[in-house]
Each structure stands twice: as C-alpha cells, then as structure tokens.
C-alpha cells in the first residue's frame, strides 16, 4: 500500500521486532469479508474481525506478513494477544488518520498526541 495523502506514518514498530501497518480501505473490506466467513455466531465476530485485520497489518521488519490469514492468527495467538494488538492498531490508525470531520484545531491536538 502506498502512503496515504492524509496519513503521517504508515508503520508502527512494536517491541517484539514486528511492525503494524496501516491498511487501505480495500484491505479493511477484505478483512471484514474474511471474518464473516470465519464467524459461526455473532459472539465470535469481534475476535474474528480483529484476527483478520491483524493478518493484514502485522508484518516482519522486512515487510513480510507474519500470518497468512485470520485463521492463522486465531491458531497462533491467544485471545488476549489479538485484543491487545488490535487495540494498538486502532489507536495508531486514529492517531495517523484523524477523521475528516474534526476541526483543524482538533486534528492538530490529535496529531500532537
């Protein structure tokens, strides 16, 4: 994915030597569709969605995906790890891509954090 015209950084280094990468709109849609195919009930939706998002966002330092699919994330990580990484990605995404509905002052405050 090429850097967004609105975003600052497009990758975030993690303490374990891996990176979280911001995703394009298409990648987010693909993650949602994959999650829909993994879910057996509505109670599984959040976990499956987060796993599929991480399958696309989690990379090695060389830029290679750590996991091949959401199912591989579910097989390789604990629920707590998936939740923590998904929260980190979400916060990173909000910081680098503030909503277009924010005022200029609000957007600057978000960027300062």
C-alpha angles and dihedrals in degrees: 000000000000117000116275118251087230101040129085111204118015097195135046123201116227126210091249094063095260129111135227113218128203112243132226120241089256092054091051090051091049090051091051092050092049090049090052089056092050098047119096094177139012090255089066096051099092094047093046092046092051092047092051092047091051091049087065100034104043113085141166119248087264091059097253120137114258092208130034096213146355089265089056089053090051089050096045106040136050120243090252092053092050091049094048094047092046090051090050091050092048093051091047090050092050092049095049098037110038113187115271089233092070119103116246090256093051091048091051090051090052091049092050090059 
